[in-house]
């Protein structure tokens, strides 16, 4: 029997914008309409997270430490809380807006930018675990940048090869938290130094604040039109304009107010 398979990774970000790959997720749909979801938690990554940030994955009892959590012909809570049902008004339009002809729940969550209000979890393209060799990496500007790179790989669940030593699931927790402590201190020191410089500049009446990055208004309006036509996603528009997704929505709100004023 023919089948369709989709895969992704459930993730979460912390205050340092480190991405933690907490669980791999697959969806299989057979031609007779039957389907199956398989959750594969990354326990060594989950152990890095404080309970104030990560409270588990809805519908799964992670205390059981199962290698896989399987749901046959039953939509998991994690999916039902985030993916619109066929009965939802404007369902077909929502699919077209992200360039989909049929509902693939995992692909839909990867493509959409909306954040579920119940928790900070999101779905990204499946992360394939790698062995990251520090010795073969390109030179970093400073120790803080190198530490950041190591933390990023550890939080994604990658293994590290450093000075002939392999850091894997068995040692991930202790190495990660030791480096995170150092990284946090270096960031704090850098911010203190930056603030000290700002205060000195203010005293000399030389501080003008952060300069806002200019926005190509014509290009921005074209991107907004493309998004409204379902030809582009907000995240893609923001990347094309080289601005954050938050600024994209702020500028869109500003544009809407300007248009409303013209219509009055």
N, C-alpha and C positions, 0 to 999 in steps of 0.2 A: 504494500500500500504506500502510495506517495505521501511525502510529508514536507512541511515547511518548518524550518528551524531559525529561531532568532535568539541572539545572546546579548547580554549587557552586564554591567557591574554596578551594584548599588554602592553609593559612596556618600561621604559627608566631609565638610570642610571645617577647620578650626579657626581660631582667631588669627592665626598666622597665614591663613589661606593654604594650608597643607591639605592635600586631598587624601582621604583614607578609603581604600577599596575594601569595604567591609564584607561584601558578599557577591559572588557571581550568580547570575540568574539566566536560565534558559527557558524558552517557550517553544513547544513543538505542536504543530497543528497538522492532523491527518486529513486526508480527502473526505473521510466520512463524517467530519465535523468534530471528532473527539480531539482532546488536547491535553497537554501536560505541562506543568511548571516545575522546575527543579531549582531549588535554592542551595547554594554551596557556600556557607559562611567561611570567611577568612579569619579564623579565631586568633591567629597571631597578630593580626592587625587590630582586631576588636579589642584585644588586651591593652593596646596602647591608649585607648580612649577613656576619658573620665566620664563618670555617669552623668555629670551635668550636661555633657554634650550628646552622648549616645545612650539612649534608653532601650535599645533593641530594635528589632525589625517587626513591625506589626504583623500579627498572625503566626509568628514563630516563637517557640519556646527554646531560646538559645541555651538555656541551662542544661538541656539534654545533650548538648555537644554532638549532635548528629552530624555526620559528614554531609548528608543530603537531606533536605526536607522536600518531599514530593507531594504535589497536588494534582490528582487526576480528575479531569473533567469538572473541576471546581475552581472558580476564580479566587485566588488568594486575597486576603485582606489588603495586603500591600498594593495590589493592582486595583482592586475595586475602589479604594480610597483616592486613587490618582487618575485613573483612566475613565473617560466618559462612557456611559452605557449607550447602546443603540437607541434607547428611548429618549435620550436627552435632546432637547430642542436644538436645532442647528448642528446635529451630529455630522452630517455629510459635509457641511461647510468647514467644520473643524478639521476633518481629514484632509480636505483639499488645501486648507491653509498651510499644512505642513508637507504637502506634496505626496500624500498617501491615497491609494485607491481602495485599500481595505485596512481594517484595524489590526495592526501588529502592536500589541500593548507595549512591548519593550522598545521597539523603534519609536513609537509615539512619545514615550517618556524621554528618550534620548533627544528627539527633535524639539520638544516643547521647552519653553523657558519658564513656564509657570511654576511657582514654588508651592508645594502642598503646605497648608497652614498648620497641620498637626505635628510635623517634625521637620528637621532640616535635611532629611535624606533626599538624594536625587539619583538618577540613573545616567550613566555615561557609557560610551562604547566599551566593550569588554576589554579589560586590561590583562594582557598576557604577561605572566610573570617572567622576569629576565634575571640574569646574573650580571650585575653592573660592576665593572672593574674600575676602581678608582684610579689605578696607575695609568690606565689607557684613556682616561677622560681628558678633555681639553683643559688647559691651565685656567684656573679661576682667578678673579681679580684679587680676592683676599680670602682669609680663612672663613669669614662669615658666609661668603658665597659658596664655598666648598661644603661647609656644614649644612647649609640650606639644601644643596643638591643631594647630600646623603640622606637627610631627613625626608625629602620628597620621595626618594626611592623606597625607604623603609616603610613609610606610611602607605605606599601603593602595594606593599607586599613583596617587593623585589628582594633578592638576596644580593649581598655585596661581597666583592673580593678586594681586600685591602691588605697590602704587605704580606701576601701569601695566606692570609686568614680569611675564612668565609664566615660572613655574618648571615645567618638564616633564621628560621622560625624559632630555634632554640635559644638564640641570643638577641633576637630583635628587640625585645622589651627593654632590657638593661642598657643596650647601646643607644637606643632611641631616646630614652628619658635622660640619659647623661648628656647627649648632644643637644637635646631640646633645652635643657637648663642653661647650657653655655650660649646657645643661640638667643634665648630670651634675654639673657643678661647683656649680650652684645647689642641687641636691638634697643634695649632700654638706654644703654650708654650712648648709642648713636643719636637717639631722640633727644636725650638731655643736652648733648653737644649742639645739636641743631637748634634747640630752643634757646640755648645760651647765645648762639650766634644771632638769632632773630631778635632777642632782647637787646643785644648790643647794637644791632642795626637800627632798631626803633629809637634807641637813645640818641643815635646820630641822625635820626629822621631820614634814614636811608632805606627803610624796609617798605616795600610796596605790596607785599603779599604774593601768593602764588599766582602766576600769570595763567589765565584761562586759555586752554588750547583753542585756537580759532576753528570755527565750523564752516564748512562750505555749504552755505544755505541752499543753493540750487541743488547740489548733490543730495543734501539731506531731504529736501522735499521730494526728490525723485525716489529715494529709498523708502520714504513713508508711503508713497503711492504704490510702490512695488509690494510692500508688506500688506497694505490694505487690499490689494488685488490677489493676495495669496501666492505671489510669485517669489516671495522672500520671507525668511523668518526674522523677527526683531533682532535676534542675536547675530545673524548674518549681516544685517544692516549696520549694526553697531561696529562690527569688525571691519566692514568696508569703509566706514567713516572714521575708523581709528579712535573711537570713543567708547566709554564704558556703557554697559546696558542700562545702568541707572541714569546716566546722562541722556541716553537716547530717549527714555521715557519722559525725562524732564523737558527736553527740547520738543518732544511731540506734544506734550501738554501745553507748552508755550505757544506752539504753532496753532493748536486748536483754539486757544484763547484769541489769538490774532485774527483767525478766520471768523470766529464768532463776532468779534468787534466789527469787522468789515460788513457783516451781514445785517447788523443792527441799523 
